[in-house]
Amino acid sequence: MNPKGDLNARDNTELRLKYASGYHAPVLWHAVIQGLVTDLDGVYVDGTLGGGGHTAALLDVLSPNGTVIAIDQDDEAIREASERLSTDVSSRRLTILKGNFADMRVLLSNQGIEKVDGILLDLGVSSHQLDEASRGFSHRMTGPLDMRMDQDQPMSADNVVNEWEERDLMMAFFQLGEEPKARRIARAIVAARPLRSTEALADLVRDAAPRGAESKTLARVFQAIRIVVNQELEVLDTALESAVGLLATGGRIAVISYHSLEDRRAKRFFRSGNLEGEIKKDFFGHPISPWIDLTRKPISADEEELKQNPRSRSARLRIAERKEDRKTDRKTPQ
Ligand SMILES: C[S@@+](CC[C@H](N)C(=O)[O-])C[C@H]1O[C@@H](n2cnc3c(N)ncnc32)[C@H](O)[C@@H]1O
């Protein structure tokens, strides 16, 4: 897991501060850079640009020939990171693209790029999105029921909360929020419609939650709605599958997830090479997978990082390397 650069010689704290963009310190950045960078002259994709913290760290470590293509679906993130990293954009070491990482193959192909050396996905919402009341992600602030990362997309949290069938809401809370009182909360929402703000929804969920479990229930319900609005699991599945074709042999993918539904997907995919997690074997009994799983156990934040950035508490990093395709990986003898 060692890149060619001498990263360990650097002073961690100084670098950590340098890469913090003022609103989003890049989570687990040191482990990401160490695990992801295998070629200092390579081409890297940051599928979740956000505040640009990981992109900045990558650019700092790569040689002047190394390049980064950074993608985000949020116009605000694109605008702010483009300003922050304008020197690298001007020198063409960095290309910033608006879009969904699920579409990265097409986005890259439009730039004339068919293979890359590394892909980073730092999933979920940024601190900036969470802290901005008008984006409607937080149950701690009053804002519209929005929760769209891509503000050009038509479906918002308002549509889900006010238009979905009770049964579908219940299933979403249960499956995507792992909320034990899913039925009770879905019923309460339907009875109280229309709900027009995060505050109205939060008050209702708090009233419907078992006493003492209000905060956890709020977090789970808001998480479920956010995942639905942004189709977070579907886009992750698509991105994982397209990474197989995009990565050059020996290239790596790093995924930072913040809840078990995402982490489970990355874990299964890196172990088995398919979304079902089914380990297939060739004629000779060798497991068939395009990956070498480099993190049997996910990497999480150490004490020092937790102190500086409490939001890193739930972060889990997994890294896998693209194996060379063997003939037996493609075909089983008849
Ligand atoms: C956790 S933040 C990334 C922070 C970033 N690594 C940094 O160091 O500042 C996630 C960012 O990814 C974006 N994002 C999430 N899912 C996305 C997707 N499917 N396609 C494109 N961008 C996405 C969000 O809009 C947000 O800006």
The ligand as a Tripos MOL2 file, in Angstrom:
@<TRIPOS>MOLECULE
LIG
   27    29     1     0     0
SMALL
NO_CHARGES

@<TRIPOS>ATOM
      1 C1        -18.4320   14.1100    1.6550 C.3       1 LIG1
      2 S1        -18.4250   15.3400    0.4310 S.3       1 LIG1
      3 C2        -16.8420   15.2200   -0.2950 C.3       1 LIG1
      4 C3        -15.8370   16.0960    0.3590 C.3       1 LIG1
      5 C4        -14.5000   16.1220   -0.3560 C.3       1 LIG1
      6 N1        -13.8800   14.8260   -0.4000 N.3       1 LIG1
      7 C5        -13.5390   17.1150    0.2740 C.2       1 LIG1
      8 O1        -12.4250   16.7400    0.6240 O.co2     1 LIG1
      9 O2        -13.8980   18.2910    0.4090 O.co2     1 LIG1
     10 C6        -19.3940   14.6510   -0.8170 C.3       1 LIG1
     11 C7        -19.5400   15.5200   -2.0530 C.3       1 LIG1
     12 O3        -19.8420   14.6270   -3.1140 O.3       1 LIG1
     13 C8        -20.9260   15.0890   -3.8420 C.3       1 LIG1
     14 N2        -21.6380   13.9010   -4.3050 N.ar      1 LIG1
     15 C9        -22.2830   12.9680   -3.5720 C.ar      1 LIG1
     16 N3        -22.8020   12.0230   -4.3600 N.ar      1 LIG1
     17 C10       -22.4690   12.3540   -5.6310 C.ar      1 LIG1
     18 C11       -22.7160   11.7600   -6.9020 C.ar      1 LIG1
     19 N4        -23.4450   10.6460   -7.0120 N.pl3     1 LIG1
     20 N5        -22.1960   12.3440   -7.9940 N.ar      1 LIG1
     21 C12       -21.4640   13.4990   -7.8840 C.ar      1 LIG1
     22 N6        -21.2300   14.1210   -6.7140 N.ar      1 LIG1
     23 C13       -21.7130   13.5460   -5.5960 C.ar      1 LIG1
     24 C14       -21.7350   15.9440   -2.8970 C.3       1 LIG1
     25 O4        -22.4520   16.9140   -3.6140 O.3       1 LIG1
     26 C15       -20.6570   16.5320   -2.0040 C.3       1 LIG1
     27 O5        -20.2090   17.7700   -2.4860 O.3       1 LIG1
@<TRIPOS>BOND
     1     1     2 1
     2     2     3 1
     3     2    10 1
     4     3     4 1
     5     4     5 1
     6     5     6 1
     7     5     7 1
     8     7     8 2
     9     7     9 1
    10    10    11 1
    11    11    12 1
    12    11    26 1
    13    12    13 1
    14    13    14 1
    15    13    24 1
    16    14    15 ar
    17    14    23 ar
    18    15    16 ar
    19    16    17 ar
    20    17    18 ar
    21    17    23 ar
    22    18    19 1
    23    18    20 ar
    24    20    21 ar
    25    21    22 ar
    26    22    23 ar
    27    24    25 1
    28    24    26 1
    29    26    27 1
@<TRIPOS>SUBSTRUCTURE
     1 LIG1         1 GROUP 0 **** ****
